[in-house]
Each structure stands twice: as structure tokens, then as C-alpha cells.
């Protein structure tokens, strides 16, 4: 028997804040600058939804540790500047949060410092303060289930009673591995086909999320 939903776990980048487009743009620019030419689609496939440490490992394997360190430092700087210039919430997200009546939390591959910055810039931080979890708190980031299981444990909710809202392939895979149902937001950079799979409902308009959750 399917358990009623008791907790909605949100990813951050690309689900709450429209930052994935910024991140992809910065990664493409860094690749061109540092010797790993990447298209936006390749960035989505390799980097989107993964932790800072996982991305750095990929760069180090390709270009060496020194270049990976430079890449990471430059990304932090350029991403912060771009966020300060034009970051906004995902379209329809504030309305969706207003309509949700279930408890919520965040479980993101990003660091707490990064989320404090992006959520703060968009006025969303206070909506989740005290209920924000980062991949830096667990041994393995997405697509491993560790982060979502950690969030459920901290919130005191059975994983089977949780649903995850994600926009990346590693994210929906992590939800499945955690035994959680998920909603794959395909209104961003990741194509719907990469989000599809067992226990995942694909949607394109964040305003429809409360209705979709209620129907589950």
C-alpha cells in the first residue's frame, strides 16, 4: 500500500532558484578558457545535479589537479557574480510554495554557503530556514540515496512517505534509490527523457506541483 505523502523534499538549483542556466553558462565558459571545450548539453549530462566535489573530480581526471583547483575557484567567483546580477526564483515557484500545505525541506548537491547566497538573493531562504540539507553532510552525493535519506531522517519521516522534486537525472535516480517517489521538473535544462523512470511524474509548470502532489 502506498503511504500518504508527509514530506516534500526540494532540490535547490533549477527547482527553487533558476540557477542551472547560470551554472551551465559559466561551466561552458570555463571549459573554453581552461582547455575542456564543452557544449551546454554536455555540461547538463556531466555536471548538473552533481556535487561540487564530484565535478572537481571529473575536471581533475581530465585536466589535472592544479587546473581543477583553478576551475573550482573561478566557478565560485563567476557564479557568485552572475547570481548577484540576475538570479530569480524558478517561474511559478513562489505560487507553488504558497499553495503547498505539507511540510517541506531542501536537499541539494550545493554547499550551505551557496544555498544561503542563492536562496537569500531570491527571498526564499526564510521559507526553508532550519530545514536545509547539503551533500556536504553525507558520504556520497546524488545519484546515491544518502542525501535524501539523511533529509528524511532529520525531518523524522519514513522515506516511503517522502516525495522529491528534482530537475536532474542524478536527482531522480537518487530519489528512486532512496525508495521515494519523485516529480521531475522538465521546464529547465534537463530534457524530460532524462528524468523519466519508475515512480517519477514529469511536469513542466511549477504552478501545477501542488495539484500533482495532492493527486498522489
N, C-alpha and C positions, 0 to 999 in steps of 0.2 A: 504494500500500500504506500502511495506517495505521501510523504509528510507535508503538512501545510508549511508555507514559507514563513519563517520567523526573522530572517535577516537578509538584507540586500547588501552585497559586497561590491563596491565600485572600484574598478581600476581608476587611475587618475588621468594620465596623459592620453588624450584622444577620446576620453569618455566624459570627464568633468571639464577639463580645460582643453582648448583647441591648440595643443602644443605639438602634436605629432608632425604637422606640416612644417612648423618652425624647425623641429629637430631634424627632419629629413633634409630640409634645405641646407642646414648647417653641416650635416654629415656629408652631403654631396660636395659642398664647397671644400671641406677639409680633405676629402679624398683626392680632389683635383690638386689641392695645394701640397699634399704630403706624399703623393705617389701611389694612390689606390683609386683610380677613376671608378666611380660608382654612379649608376643611374638611381633615380628615386625608387623605382621598383625593386632594385637590388637592396637598397637601404631598408625598405619595408620588409623584405624577406629575411635579411640578416640581422637587423638591429631592433626594429620596432617591437616593443613588448619585452625586451630583454634588459637585464640589469646593466648598470654602468660597468661592473666588473666583467660581465660576460662579453660586452662589446670590446672592452680593452683587451681581453684575451684574444679575440679574433684579430684585432689590429696588430697585436704583438706577434701572433703566428705568421702574419703576412709581411709585416714591415719591421719587426724587431721591437724590443722593449723600450728603447730610447724614443723611437717615433711614437709608440703607443702612449708614452707619458706625455709627449708634446701634444698629441691628438686630444687626449683627455683634458689637458689644461686649456687648450684652445676651444674645445667644445664648451666647457663650463663658461668661459668668458663670452663667446659669441652667442650661446644660447641665452644667457642672462640678459645680454644687451637686446636681443630680439624679443624676448619675453617682456621686458620693460617697455619696448616700443609699441607692440601691437597684440599682446595676448588677450584673448577673450574666452568666456565660457563656451563650451560646445553649444551650438544653436539648439534652443529648446530645453536645455538642461535646467535652468532655474525654475521653469514652469513644472518640469517633471518632479523635481525635489519638493516643490510646494504641494504637489498632489499626492506624493507618497505618504502613507501612514505607518509603514513598517519601520523598524529600526534599521539604520544604515551604518556602514563604515567604509573605509578605504583600505585597499591592499594593493600597493603599487611597487613596480620594479625600481622606481626612483627613490632617492635618499630623502630623509626627513627635511633636510635643508632645501632641497629642490622643491618639494611639495609646499613647504612653508612659503617659498617665494612665489610659485605659480598660483597656488590657491589664494595666497594673500593678495596678489595683484588683481585677481578676478573677484574678490569679495566672497569667496567660498570657504575660506579656512574655518571661520567660526561655526559653520554648519556641521563640521566634522571634528572639531577640536576634541582631543581625548580619545578619538576612535580612528586614528590614522596609523596604518602599519606599513612598514617598508621591507623590501627584500634584504636590506642590511641586517635585519633581525633574525634571519634564518640561514641555514647552511646552503640551501640550493634555491635559486630563483626560478621563475617560470621558464620552461613548462613543467618543472617539478611542482608537486602539490603543496610543498612546505608552507608557502606564504599564506595561501587560503586556509589551510588547516590551522595555522597559527592565529589568523584573524578570528576564525570561528571559536577557537579555544579561548581566546582573550575575551570574546563577547559572550561566552557561555552558551553557545548554540551548537546543536548537533549539525555536522556537515550536511547531512541529508535534508536539513531544514533551511539550508542557505541557497541563495541564487547569486550568481556572479554576473556583473555587467562588464563586458570586455570588448575591445576593438582590435585585438591582435591574435594571431594564430597561437603563439606561446601561451597567451592568456586563457583562451578557451580550452587548450589542451591541459593546462594546469587545473582548470575547473573540473574537467572530466576525471582527471587523475585523483582529485580530492573527493570525488563522489558527489559533486554539486551540479545542479542544473545551471545553465548559463543563457544569457542573452547576448548575441553577437551584434554589436553596432557596426553596420556596414556603411554608415554615412560619412566615414572618414577616408583614410588612405588605403586600408586593407580591403581587398575585394571580398565580396560575400563568399565566394567559393573557398577561400582560405579559412573561413570561420565555420563553415558548415560541418556538422557531425552529430553524433548521438547526444541527446539531451540539450541541444543548443537551438534556440529560436533566433532567427536572423531578423533584424529590423533596421530601418533607415531613418526614422524620425524619433528623436529623443522624447518628444512630447507624448508619444504613444506608449512609452515604457510603463507608466503606472497601470494602464489598461491591460497591457500584456502580462504584467506580474499578477494582477488580480485574476486573470483568466487561468493562471497556473494553480 
